[in-house]
């Protein structure tokens, strides 16, 4: 299993984490909720990089296109 440390490199997650920790912003529950959603979306994107993919040809209006599709079904638990 690959471990991704989001604090290792500067990223937009650093901004969202700062807003979660800031006592002056903690009263804004809508912003906290939205920042948690954003962090979850970014984490899901990072996890998607570690999945196995296969090439599949898809017919498009212009020409066939080879696309990467997830090789196995993703299970969320």
Secondary structure, DSSP 8 states (H G I E B T S, - for coil): -----TTSS--HHHHHHHHHH-TTTTT-HHHHHHHHHHHHHHHHHHHHTTS-EEEEEE--SSS-EEEEEESS-----
